[in-house]
Amino acid sequence: MTLISFVVPAFRVQGYLRECLDSILGQPFGDLEVVGVDDASPDGSGEILAEYAARDPRVRAVRLAENVGLGPARNVGLDRAVGEYVWFVDGDDWLVPGCLPHVADRLTATRPDVLIVDHVRAHWDGTGTRSAMADVFPTPPGETTFRLRDRPETLRLLHTAWNRLVRRRFLVDLGLRFEPGWYEDVPFSYPVLMAADRIGVLDQVCLNYRQRRTGAITRTRGDRHFEVFAQWHRVFRLMDRWDVTDLRPAVFERMIWHYLTVLGNGERIAPELRPVFFAQIHADFHRFRPSGGYPVPGGVEGLKHRLVAAGRWHTFSALRGANQAGDAVRQVRRRVLPVARRAARSGREAVLREYYRAELRRPIDPTLAVYAAYWYRGYACNPAAIHAAARRLAPQVRGVWIVRRDRIDTLPPGVEYVVAGTPACYRALARARWLVNNVNFPDFVRKRPGSVHVQTHHGTPLKVMGLDQQRYPIGALGMDFGALLRRVDRWDFSVTSNSFSTQMWERAYPAAYTTLEAGYPRNDRLVTATPAEVRRIRAELGLDPADLVVLYAPTHREHLPGWRPPFDPDRFLDALGPTGRLLMRSHYFHDRERRPRPVGAARLLDVSAHDQVEDLYLAADVLVTDYSSAMFDYAVLDRPVVVYAPDWAAYRVARGVYFDVTAEPPGAVALDFPALLEVFRSGAHRSGAAEEARRAFRARFCALDDGHAAERVVRRVFLDGPA
């Protein structure tokens, strides 16, 4: 029999589900199964479950015809589980690496009905909050098992389904199921403990409980939070049926604690509903209060209990208001002082900011769209493609580009622009109706009502981005994640090139924007380019029609400043043969270091200064790259791609990646320079295996790149039509 069945319900968790599944399947323990339940999720969660089930026999994917909610979805998984123990893990949480062998050892050694494991709250800002485990059990119970009446303090551990493994046969014999609605954990977690003869505790952190910035019910206002009362009523009905009156005082105290926790969270109960919610707490207090009393907490918490008992809402509300006022004063101090210090650093900048604020008071220009790319480096990437399409499809929109002064000469003829850092730039940023960028605009830019911010991004993410960088300090050096999220909150639209990008951006940049899964506008040109255009580009670069042109385009490495390509160009050219030409292009972060060689001066050309990378893609017969998003764009051309990853092990540890590109590559893979030479000498870059890998890669990442991505974005953003 399988030891552990993981039941993983999935609804709107596409940004997190891969991490959850990888954390289970990657454990150094194999006696498990995963039952993934797609609760009719409208995002890509079901596709992810199906993908994992297709490649790992330990995974079974179940697709529900309609959305039933978390509790019933867990029941579906339970009915299909075959393991001795069941662990209900939510699709946005993840296991701690290496925890399962310890869990399995404890299960086999003690055979508990319920095993509670420790967890941490993993916040979006990279911090973690410990659970109450150490407070509840200052001396860990070890392998000793107990009944709840012997250790009633166990009730003070968080009442969730995911911090405990339950013996499946015990659960089936008990007939306990998850109830529908919110707070479905309550009538499951407490009754399981009340009925168990053998409760075990493993005081080892095994699960990361993700504190989502958006999308969690704990951060969603609405009257559905009143469903918590019905869930607790079910608990007390079971207590009466099972005649466990000795546990009633401790369970009652937990009920009042939980009610007050929900009421005290300003993100759950709207102000106008709080008096009604309080009145229901008061009613339940007297309905379920044990005849012999209960352990009333001390201090402020005890005062809250007494106010609930007396039904004194106004006094309770005044106490809460006083606490909030004190918190507000402390928050203002933390925010105002650093801002004041920064504002004093630059007199000129302060004047421009005042000018910007003055312009914010003027009406939005209903025809103005402001574009920028790569921190004002010029006319490039997705914003450039959208600008070109808007000039054709929405001529009533006036497009203005922000560029650095040293990049003005790179703009195409007829493109209107303002120079970064000038009053004209601040005026355009303040008054634009549309702001389009492939990175974020500066922190001082405000989101005006009626304005539309479009984040196009500038690559499909292989390396981790956004909040995920918090786990990789080298890649996150100098980043202010709070400021990052304030910038993300300005987005109205996030343009993505494929469903994988949509999933990763949702996780890396949690906010309330709308995703436009439209393909990458910059790749339209790769689809629509003609053979004549390719010949022209090659001729301009000094390349003969018969040349074998290889483009080497690596990514940036934060952990290796001053990094240079790890190969000998001359030996590489020897492997390419007499017609081989090598184009080398540095990452745009190194644009100040570019030293272009004269075109045609040698078989090796430094094309780092070439403004349009799409030209280079079209000119090249083969792309060699490492972890750059260039591979996703170049794959649109359906030409050979070679992954050259000599520092793969170091890079994935230092920078972090979303998937193993050496295992799921777009073509041949070389992990050292001799292997790279052999790829070209043997023709492996054009082999059947390389073509099959490229086909699968293109199906996964390039399906939307059909030459009309920019048009889809323009119609949705500027013309308010469907994408």
C-alpha positions in Angstrom: 0.0 0.0 0.0 1.2 3.5 -0.8 2.1 5.3 2.5 1.0 8.9 1.7 -1.6 10.2 -0.7 -1.4 13.9 -1.4 -4.7 15.5 -2.3 -4.0 18.8 -4.1 -7.1 20.8 -5.1 -6.4 23.5 -7.7 -8.4 26.6 -8.5 -6.8 29.7 -9.8 -3.3 28.7 -8.6 -1.5 28.4 -11.9 1.3 30.6 -10.7 2.1 28.4 -7.8 1.0 24.9 -8.7 4.2 23.8 -10.3 6.2 24.7 -7.2 3.7 22.8 -5.1 3.9 19.6 -7.2 7.7 19.9 -7.6 8.1 20.2 -3.9 6.2 16.9 -3.4 7.6 14.9 -6.3 11.2 16.0 -5.7 11.4 14.7 -2.2 13.9 11.9 -1.4 11.0 9.6 -0.7 9.0 7.7 -3.3 6.2 5.9 -1.6 3.5 8.4 -2.4 0.9 9.4 -4.9 -0.6 12.8 -5.8 -4.3 13.2 -6.6 -4.6 16.6 -8.3 -8.2 17.9 -8.5 -8.8 20.6 -11.1 -11.9 22.3 -9.6 -13.0 23.6 -13.0 -10.3 26.2 -12.7 -10.6 29.0 -15.4 -6.8 29.4 -15.6 -4.1 26.9 -16.6 -4.2 24.8 -13.4 -5.9 21.9 -15.1 -3.3 21.9 -17.9 -0.5 21.8 -15.4 -2.0 18.8 -13.5 -2.5 17.0 -16.8 1.1 17.8 -17.8 2.5 16.3 -14.6 0.2 13.3 -14.8 1.4 12.6 -18.3 5.1 12.4 -17.3 5.0 11.0 -13.7 2.9 7.9 -12.9 2.6 8.9 -9.3 0.3 11.8 -10.3 -3.4 11.4 -11.2 -5.3 14.3 -12.5 -9.1 14.7 -11.9 -11.0 17.3 -13.8 -14.4 18.4 -12.3 -17.1 19.5 -14.7 -18.1 22.5 -12.5 -16.6 24.4 -9.7 -17.5 22.9 -6.4 -15.2 24.7 -3.9 -12.2 23.7 -1.9 -14.0 21.3 0.6 -15.9 19.2 -1.9 -12.8 19.1 -4.2 -10.9 17.6 -1.4 -13.6 15.0 -0.9 -13.2 14.0 -4.6 -9.5 13.6 -4.0 -10.1 11.6 -0.8 -12.4 9.2 -2.6 -9.7 8.4 -5.1 -6.8 8.2 -2.7 -5.3 4.8 -1.9 -2.6 5.7 0.5 -2.5 4.7 4.2 -2.4 8.4 5.1 -3.9 11.4 3.4 -2.2 14.8 3.3 -4.4 17.7 1.9 -2.0 20.2 0.5 -3.3 23.3 -1.1 -2.0 24.1 -4.6 -0.4 27.4 -3.6 1.6 26.0 -0.7 4.7 23.9 -0.9 6.7 21.3 1.1 10.1 21.9 2.7 12.8 20.1 0.8 13.8 16.8 2.5 10.9 16.7 5.0 9.1 13.5 3.8 11.6 10.9 5.0 11.1 12.4 8.5 7.3 12.3 8.2 7.4 8.8 6.9 9.6 7.6 9.7 7.3 9.1 12.3 4.2 7.5 10.6 5.7 4.0 10.5 7.1 4.2 14.0 4.0 5.4 15.8 1.0 4.7 13.4 -1.0 7.7 14.6 -4.6 8.4 13.6 -3.5 12.0 13.0 0.1 13.4 12.7 0.4 17.2 13.0 3.4 18.7 11.4 4.9 22.2 11.8 4.8 25.0 9.2 5.8 28.5 8.6 3.8 31.4 7.1 5.7 32.3 3.9 5.0 36.0 3.2 5.2 37.6 -0.2 8.1 39.8 1.0 10.3 36.8 1.6 9.9 36.8 5.4 8.5 33.9 7.4 6.4 33.7 10.6 6.7 30.7 12.8 3.7 28.8 13.9 2.5 28.4 17.5 4.1 24.9 17.8 6.9 26.0 20.1 4.4 27.9 22.3 1.9 25.0 22.5 4.6 22.3 23.0 7.6 23.9 24.7 8.8 20.4 25.3 8.2 18.4 22.0 6.1 15.3 22.6 8.5 13.2 20.5 7.1 9.8 19.4 4.5 9.8 22.2 0.9 9.8 21.0 -2.0 11.0 23.0 -5.8 11.8 23.0 -7.0 15.3 22.8 -8.5 15.3 26.3 -5.0 14.5 27.6 -3.4 17.4 25.7 -6.2 20.0 25.0 -3.6 22.7 24.3 -3.3 20.9 20.9 -6.4 22.9 19.8 -4.3 26.1 19.8 -2.4 24.9 16.7 -3.8 26.3 13.5 -7.0 24.5 12.5 -6.2 23.6 8.9 -6.3 20.5 6.9 -2.8 20.9 5.4 -0.8 20.8 8.7 -1.8 17.2 9.5 -1.8 13.8 7.9 -4.8 11.6 8.7 -5.0 7.8 8.5 -7.3 7.2 5.6 -9.2 4.2 7.1 -9.8 6.2 10.3 -11.2 9.0 8.3 -13.4 6.8 6.2 -14.8 4.9 9.2 -15.5 8.2 10.9 -17.5 9.3 7.9 -16.1 12.8 8.2 -16.2 14.9 5.0 -15.3 18.5 4.1 -18.2 20.8 4.1 -18.9 23.3 1.3 -18.3 27.0 1.7 -15.6 29.1 3.3 -13.8 28.1 6.5 -14.3 24.5 5.5 -11.2 23.4 7.6 -13.1 24.1 10.9 -15.6 21.2 10.9 -12.8 18.9 9.7 -9.7 19.7 11.7 -11.3 20.0 15.2 -13.5 16.8 14.9 -10.6 14.8 13.6 -8.7 15.6 16.8 -11.7 15.0 19.0 -12.2 11.5 17.5 -8.6 10.4 17.3 -7.2 7.9 19.8 -3.6 8.5 18.7 -2.5 12.0 17.9 1.2 12.6 17.0 3.2 15.8 16.7 6.3 16.2 14.5 7.9 19.5 15.6 9.7 19.9 12.3 8.7 22.5 9.7 7.4 20.6 6.7 5.1 23.0 4.9 5.3 26.6 3.7 1.9 28.3 4.1 1.9 30.9 1.3 0.6 34.3 2.4 -0.7 35.5 -1.0 -0.8 39.2 -1.7 -3.9 38.8 -3.8 -6.5 36.1 -4.3 -6.7 34.6 -0.8 -10.1 34.6 1.0 -8.3 36.0 4.1 -7.7 39.2 2.0 -11.1 39.3 0.3 -13.9 41.4 1.7 -17.5 40.2 1.6 -20.4 38.7 3.4 -19.2 35.2 2.8 -17.1 35.4 5.9 -20.4 35.0 7.8 -20.1 31.3 6.7 -17.7 30.8 9.6 -20.7 30.6 11.9 -22.3 27.7 10.2 -19.0 25.8 10.1 -18.6 26.2 13.9 -22.2 25.2 14.4 -21.4 21.9 12.7 -18.5 21.3 15.2 -20.8 21.7 18.2 -23.4 19.4 16.6 -20.8 16.7 16.3 -19.7 17.2 19.9 -23.2 16.7 21.1 -23.6 13.6 18.9 -20.3 12.1 20.1 -20.9 13.2 23.7 -17.5 14.7 24.3 -18.6 17.3 26.8 -15.3 17.4 28.6 -13.7 19.0 25.5 -16.4 21.7 25.2 -14.7 24.4 27.2 -11.5 24.3 25.2 -13.3 24.1 21.9 -15.6 27.0 22.9 -12.6 29.2 23.6 -11.2 28.4 20.2 -14.5 29.3 18.6 -14.6 32.8 20.2 -10.9 33.3 19.4 -11.6 32.5 15.7 -14.6 34.7 15.5 -12.7 37.6 16.9 -9.8 37.0 14.5 -12.1 37.2 11.5 -13.8 40.3 12.9 -10.5 42.0 13.7 -9.1 41.5 10.1 -10.1 44.7 8.3 -9.6 43.0 4.9 -12.5 40.6 5.6 -15.4 42.3 7.2 -16.6 45.6 5.7 -17.2 48.4 8.4 -21.0 48.4 7.8 -21.1 44.6 8.5 -19.1 44.6 11.7 -22.0 45.3 14.1 -24.0 42.5 12.6 -21.0 40.1 12.7 -20.4 41.1 16.4 -24.1 40.5 17.2 -23.8 36.9 15.8 -20.7 36.3 18.0 -22.7 37.5 21.0 -25.5 35.1 20.1 -23.2 32.1 19.7 -21.4 33.0 22.9 -24.6 32.4 24.9 -25.8 29.6 22.7 -22.7 27.4 23.1 -21.1 28.6 26.3 -20.4 25.6 28.6 -22.4 25.4 31.7 -19.3 25.1 33.8 -17.5 28.0 32.2 -14.4 28.0 30.1 -10.8 29.2 30.3 -11.1 33.0 29.6 -7.8 34.4 28.3 -6.2 37.3 30.2 -5.3 40.8 29.2 -6.9 42.6 26.2 -8.1 39.3 24.8 -10.0 38.6 28.0 -11.5 42.1 27.8 -12.8 41.3 24.3 -14.5 38.1 25.5 -16.2 40.1 28.3 -17.4 42.7 25.8 -18.8 40.0 23.6 -20.6 38.3 26.5 -22.2 41.7 27.4 -23.0 42.5 23.7 -21.2 45.9 24.0 -20.4 46.6 20.4 -19.7 50.3 20.7 -17.2 49.8 23.5 -15.6 47.0 21.5 -15.4 49.2 18.4 -13.9 52.1 20.3 -11.2 49.8 21.8 -10.4 48.5 18.3 -10.2 52.1 16.9 -7.8 53.2 19.6 -5.4 50.3 18.7 -5.6 51.1 15.0 -4.9 54.8 15.7 -1.7 53.9 17.5 -0.7 51.6 14.6 -1.3 54.3 12.1 0.9 56.8 13.9 3.7 54.3 13.9 3.3 53.5 10.2 3.4 57.2 9.3 6.6 57.7 11.2 8.2 54.7 9.3 7.1 56.0 5.9 7.5 59.8 6.2 11.0 60.0 7.6 12.7 58.0 4.8 10.8 59.9 2.1 11.8 63.2 3.6 15.4 62.2 3.6 15.3 61.1 0.0 13.5 64.2 -1.2 16.3 66.4 0.3 19.0 64.7 -1.8 18.5 66.5 -5.1 17.3 70.1 -5.5 16.7 69.8 -9.2 14.8 66.5 -8.9 12.7 68.1 -6.2 11.8 70.9 -8.5 10.9 68.5 -11.3 8.8 66.4 -9.0 6.8 69.5 -8.0 6.3 70.3 -11.6 5.1 66.7 -12.1 2.6 67.0 -9.3 1.3 70.3 -10.7 0.8 68.6 -14.1 -1.1 65.8 -12.4 -3.7 68.4 -11.5 -4.3 69.1 -15.2 -6.7 66.9 -17.2 -5.4 63.7 -18.8 -4.7 64.1 -22.5 -7.3 61.6 -24.0 -5.1 61.1 -27.1 -1.6 60.7 -25.5 0.2 57.4 -25.2 3.7 57.4 -23.7 6.1 54.5 -24.6 9.4 53.4 -23.1 11.6 50.4 -23.3 14.6 49.1 -21.3 14.9 52.1 -19.1 14.7 54.6 -21.9 17.3 52.9 -24.1 15.4 53.5 -27.3 12.8 52.3 -29.7 12.7 48.5 -29.1 10.9 45.4 -28.0 7.2 45.0 -27.4 6.4 48.7 -26.9 7.9 49.5 -30.3 5.8 46.8 -32.0 2.6 48.0 -30.2 3.5 51.6 -31.1 3.8 50.7 -34.8 0.5 48.8 -34.8 -1.3 51.6 -33.0 -0.1 54.1 -35.6 -1.9 51.9 -38.2 -5.0 50.8 -36.3 -5.6 53.7 -33.9 -4.2 56.8 -35.7 -6.1 59.0 -33.2 -3.7 58.0 -30.5 -0.6 60.2 -30.4 2.5 58.1 -29.4 5.4 59.8 -27.6 8.6 57.9 -26.6 10.8 58.6 -23.6 14.5 58.1 -24.5 17.9 58.9 -23.0 19.7 61.8 -24.6 22.4 59.5 -25.9 19.9 57.3 -27.7 17.9 59.9 -29.7 19.7 59.0 -32.9 18.4 55.4 -32.7 14.8 56.4 -33.1 13.2 55.7 -36.5 12.3 58.8 -38.5 9.0 60.4 -37.6 8.8 59.0 -34.1 7.9 61.8 -31.5 9.9 61.7 -28.4 10.9 63.5 -25.1 14.2 63.2 -23.4 14.3 61.4 -20.0 14.7 63.7 -17.0 13.4 66.8 -18.7 10.2 68.8 -17.9 8.7 67.6 -21.1 9.2 64.0 -19.9 7.6 64.7 -16.6 4.7 66.5 -18.3 4.1 63.5 -20.6 4.2 61.0 -17.7 1.7 63.1 -15.8 -0.9 63.7 -18.5 -0.8 60.5 -20.6 -3.9 58.3 -20.9 -1.8 55.3 -21.8 1.6 54.3 -20.5 3.3 51.4 -22.2 6.6 50.0 -21.0 8.5 46.7 -21.0 9.9 47.5 -17.5 8.4 49.6 -14.8 8.2 53.4 -14.9 10.0 55.2 -12.0 8.6 55.1 -8.5 7.4 58.7 -8.5 4.9 58.0 -11.3 1.4 57.9 -10.0 -1.5 55.9 -11.3 -4.2 58.5 -12.2 -7.9 57.5 -12.4 -8.6 57.1 -16.1 -5.1 56.3 -17.1 -4.1 52.8 -18.4 -0.7 51.3 -17.6 0.4 48.4 -19.9 3.3 46.2 -18.8 4.6 44.3 -21.8 7.5 42.5 -20.1 10.6 41.7 -22.2 10.9 37.9 -22.2 9.5 34.6 -21.3 10.8 33.9 -17.8 13.3 31.1 -17.4 15.2 32.7 -14.5 13.1 33.6 -11.5 11.6 37.1 -11.3 9.8 39.5 -9.0 9.0 38.2 -5.6 10.5 34.9 -6.4 13.9 36.5 -6.4 13.7 36.9 -2.6 14.9 33.3 -2.3 18.0 34.1 -4.3 19.8 37.0 -2.6 22.5 37.4 -5.3 19.8 38.0 -8.0 17.9 40.3 -5.6 20.8 42.4 -4.6 19.6 46.0 -3.9 16.0 45.3 -4.7 13.2 46.9 -2.7 10.3 44.4 -3.0 7.8 46.7 -1.3 8.6 49.4 -3.9 8.4 46.8 -6.7 4.9 45.8 -5.7 3.8 49.4 -5.5 4.9 49.7 -9.1 3.1 46.5 -10.0 -0.1 47.8 -8.5 -0.1 50.5 -11.2 -0.5 47.9 -14.0 -3.8 47.6 -15.7 -2.6 45.0 -18.3 0.2 42.5 -18.3 1.0 41.2 -21.8 2.2 37.6 -21.8 3.5 35.4 -24.6 2.2 32.0 -23.5 0.3 30.3 -20.6 3.6 29.5 -18.8 4.5 33.2 -18.6 1.0 34.0 -17.4 1.4 31.5 -14.6 4.9 32.7 -13.5 4.0 36.4 -13.7 0.9 35.8 -11.5 3.2 34.3 -8.9 6.1 36.8 -9.3 3.9 39.9 -9.5 0.7 39.3 -7.5 -1.7 42.2 -8.1 -5.1 43.0 -9.6 -4.1 43.6 -13.3 -5.7 41.9 -16.3 -3.6 39.5 -18.2 -3.5 39.8 -22.0 -2.2 36.4 -23.2 -1.7 37.6 -26.7 1.8 36.5 -27.8 4.7 38.9 -27.9 4.2 41.8 -30.2 8.0 42.0 -30.9 7.8 38.6 -32.4 5.3 39.5 -35.1 8.2 40.6 -37.3 9.8 37.2 -37.0 6.6 35.6 -38.4 6.0 38.1 -41.2 9.5 38.7 -42.4 10.1 37.8 -46.1 13.1 36.0 -47.6 14.0 39.3 -49.3 14.1 41.0 -45.9 16.4 38.3 -44.5 18.7 38.7 -47.5 18.8 42.4 -47.1 19.7 42.2 -43.4 22.4 39.6 -44.0 23.9 41.8 -46.7 24.0 44.8 -44.4 25.8 42.8 -41.8 28.4 41.7 -44.4 27.1 38.1 -44.5 27.2 36.0 -47.6 24.1 33.9 -48.6 26.1 30.7 -48.2 27.5 31.5 -44.7 26.5 29.4 -41.7 25.6 32.2 -39.3 25.6 31.4 -35.6 24.3 34.0 -33.1 25.6 33.8 -29.5 23.3 35.7 -27.1 23.9 35.0 -23.4 21.9 36.3 -20.4 23.1 38.6 -17.7 24.8 37.1 -14.6 24.4 39.1 -11.4 26.8 36.7 -9.6 29.6 37.2 -12.2 30.3 40.9 -12.8 32.4 41.5 -15.9 31.5 38.0 -17.1 32.7 37.0 -20.6 31.7 34.1 -22.9 33.2 30.8 -21.6 34.7 29.6 -24.9 37.5 30.2 -27.4 35.9 31.9 -30.5 38.6 30.8 -32.8 38.1 27.1 -31.9 34.4 27.6 -32.2 34.8 29.0 -35.7 37.0 26.0 -36.6 34.2 23.7 -35.6 31.7 25.7 -37.8 33.8 25.2 -40.9 35.1 27.6 -43.5 31.7 29.1 -44.1 31.0 29.7 -40.4 30.3 33.2 -39.1 29.9 34.0 -35.4 27.8 36.9 -34.2 28.2 37.8 -30.5 25.8 40.0 -28.7 26.1 41.0 -25.0 23.1 41.5 -22.7 21.7 45.0 -22.8 22.8 45.6 -19.2 26.3 45.9 -20.7 25.5 48.4 -23.4 28.1 50.9 -22.1 30.8 48.2 -22.6 30.0 47.7 -26.3 33.0 47.9 -28.7 31.7 46.9 -32.1 34.1 45.6 -34.7 33.9 46.9 -38.2 31.3 45.0 -40.1 32.9 42.3 -42.4 36.3 42.7 -40.7 36.5 39.1 -39.6 34.4 35.9 -39.3 33.7 37.1 -35.7 31.4 40.1 -35.4 30.4 41.8 -32.2 26.9 42.9 -32.8 26.1 44.2 -29.3 25.6 47.7 -30.6 23.0 46.6 -33.2 19.7 48.2 -32.1 17.3 45.7 -33.4 17.9 42.2 -32.0 15.1 40.9 -34.4 17.5 41.7 -37.3 20.0 39.4 -35.8 17.5 36.6 -35.2 16.4 36.8 -38.9 20.1 36.8 -40.1 21.2 33.8 -38.0 20.9 30.2 -39.0 21.4 28.9 -35.5 21.1 30.5 -32.0 23.5 29.5 -29.2 22.3 30.8 -25.8 22.3 29.8 -22.1 19.4 31.0 -20.0 18.3 34.0 -22.0 14.7 34.6 -23.1 16.2 34.9 -26.6 15.6 31.1 -27.0 11.8 31.6 -26.7 11.8 34.4 -29.4 14.2 32.7 -31.8 12.1 29.4 -31.6 9.4 31.3 -33.4 11.5 31.0 -36.5 11.7 27.2 -36.1 15.5 27.2 -36.6 18.0 25.3 -34.6 18.7 26.4 -31.0 21.6 25.1 -28.9 21.7 25.6 -25.2 25.2 26.1 -24.0 25.1 25.9 -20.2 28.6 25.3 -18.7 27.6 27.0 -15.4 24.1 25.5 -15.1 24.6 24.1 -11.6 25.9 27.4 -10.3 23.4 29.6 -12.1 20.3 27.7 -10.9 21.5 28.0 -7.3 22.6 31.6 -7.6 19.8 33.1 -9.7 17.1 30.5 -9.6 15.1 29.1 -12.6 11.5 28.1 -13.3 12.3 25.0 -15.1 15.2 22.8 -16.1 16.2 24.0 -19.6 18.7 21.2 -19.9 15.9 18.6 -19.5 13.3 20.4 -21.6 15.4 22.3 -24.1 14.6 23.8 -27.5 17.3 21.7 -29.2 20.7 20.3 -28.5 22.4 20.9 -25.1 26.1 21.3 -24.3 27.3 21.5 -20.7 30.9 22.3 -21.5 33.0 23.7 -24.4 34.1 20.3 -25.9 30.5 19.2 -26.0 29.5 22.5 -27.8 32.2 21.9 -30.4 31.0 18.3 -30.9 27.4 19.5 -31.3 28.4 21.4 -34.5 31.0 19.0 -35.8 28.6 16.1 -35.6 25.5 18.1 -36.9 23.6 17.3 -33.6 22.1 20.8 -33.7 20.1 19.7 -36.8 19.4 16.1 -35.7 16.0 14.5 -35.5 16.2 14.6 -31.7 17.0 18.3 -31.7 14.0 18.9 -34.1 11.7 16.9 -31.9 12.8 18.9 -28.8 12.3 22.1 -30.7 8.8 21.0 -31.8 7.7 20.4 -28.2 9.3 23.6 -27.0 7.5 25.6 -29.7 4.2 24.0 -28.9 4.6 25.0 -25.3 5.9 28.5 -25.7 5.3 29.9 -29.2 1.7 28.9 -30.1 0.4 32.5 -29.9 3.2 34.0 -32.0 1.3 34.2 -35.2 2.1 37.7 -36.4 -0.9 39.4 -34.9 0.1 39.8 -31.2 0.5 43.6 -31.5 -2.8 43.9 -33.2 -4.5 42.0 -30.4 -3.0 44.3 -27.8 -3.9 47.5 -29.6 -7.5 46.4 -30.1 -7.9 45.6 -26.4 -6.0 48.5 -24.9 -6.6 51.4 -27.3 -9.8 50.4 -29.0 -11.6 48.8 -26.0 -12.4 45.7 -28.0 -11.7 42.0 -27.5 -8.1 40.9 -27.9 
